[in-house]
Amino acid sequence: MPTNSTANGICWIDLGTPDVEASAAFYTALLGWDVARADPTGYRLAALHGHLVAAFGPADEPGPPYWTIYAATPDADATARAATTAGGTVVVPPAPAGDAGVAAVVRGPHGLPLSLWQPGAHLGTCLSGRHGTFAHAELRTDQPAAHADFLRAVVHWRLDGDLFRHDGEPVARVGPTTGPSTSAHWLVHFHVDHLDDAVQRALDLGAHAQPDGSLVDPAGALFALDPPQGPMSLDARTGQRRTGLRRGRTEAHTPPASTSAVSEPPAQLARMGKTRAVAESGSTV
């Protein structure tokens, strides 16, 4: 599944949380991340082995926190126009984040949020296929066909069974909604070397297991852990077999100097955190 700046692949993830410090501490202990100091807006970059993998930002809106995925696009303006043509809404219009890139948020006609990132100096996730890295995203919905037309028009993803594909390559999995919420949402999965040990570690750190095998972190954000790569794997909590997504070889990408220094996050990336805040409020700009 494409990472980094591959057009229309998922290139970046971040978590909006009411307690950035506590959330950063949880994922650092679980996945081995190094989390940078906050920029003036509270946005904090996370790295693994010196490569950017995710970020945290403050979320002041009511409701549980959640991980946001960013789909890479070569032209955020054109992608936003495609979203409105497909019946969606532009929640946050494309706006530059300094020289890092251009961010935007759109929402489909059935309420599905999707954040966009046109890479500049910040290419996105710079490490994949290792313990502690982004594995894949899963669209949790009981009506995948209702969102398929929108995602095909906006990011050229095509629904193929329980997978969304782009140019034949899988970019996201589809799964049913669980729990009290029936609205469509994205579930972020992370690679771990030893699944059972990692799940137990998460529970020891204050996470809660869900019947479907996902987890809820101490702040209330849903996430999931995946075992080492392979065509098939076992769910940590149910023992049922599930189809894995093809990821390719382990990759490490060296970003430009402006994004490789973990100790000092570039302030312009705060724009990505701000797009979350507006999206969570449900308003449009």
Secondary structure, DSSP 8 states (H G I E B T S, - for coil): ---TT-TTSEEEEEEEES-HHHHHHHHHHHH--EE----TTS-EEEEETTEEEEEEEE--SSS--EEEEEEE-S-HHHHHHHHHHTT-EEEEEEEE-TTSEEEEEEE-TTS-EEEEEEESS--S--EESSTTSEEEEEEE-S-HHHHHHHHHHHH--EEETTEEEETTEEEEEEE---SS--S-EEEEEEE-SSHHHHHHHHHHTT-EE-TTS-EE-TTS-EEEEE-SS-SEEE-TTT--EEE-----S-EE----HHHH-TTS--GGGHHHHHHHHHHHHT---
